[in-house]
Amino acid sequence: MKTDAPGAMFTTMEKCTAEHRAIIGMGFAEFPRRLPDRPGVSQRRLSPAAIRLVLCQLRNTSGAVINDHMKSIAITIDEPTLKLLDEVAAASARPRNRSALVRIAVREFVEREQRRQTESQESEIIRKHRGRLARQARALVGAQAKP
């Protein structure tokens, strides 16, 4: 890459545009090829998919990975729950950070709530039509019982 090549200049991920990513991508694709050869390590070649993945996961100044499709939020959490979260993260078979565990917990909670709401709606429909359902069930049993 030329030293006078344009640089991607942005201060936050929200201000990072497709043009910035293209500039970063041009340099990133060539970077592994410019690394010095090391014994036992062949020249690195990144696939287009790997380049796209890296461009989608640019790091902010604190070193945290920022994904284009994720938003940052702030939550307030008590010490015992935070300690529990850290213990679960440390004991996890796959390395997970707090954010990943919170995302999993929120998804599972929402799925349970949606299931509960659906079951409640279905129970209301059954309750509302229980007389007609009972008549239909009696008729069906009666029809099957005839020789």
Secondary structure, 3 states (H helix, E strand, C coil): CCCCCCCCCCCCHHHCCHHHHHHHHHHHHHHHHHCCCECCECCCCCCHHHHHHHHHCCECCCCCECCCCCCCCCCCCCHHHHHHHHHHHHHCCCCCCHHHHHHHHHHHHHHHHHHHHHHHHHHHHHHHCHHHHHHHHHHHHHHHHCC
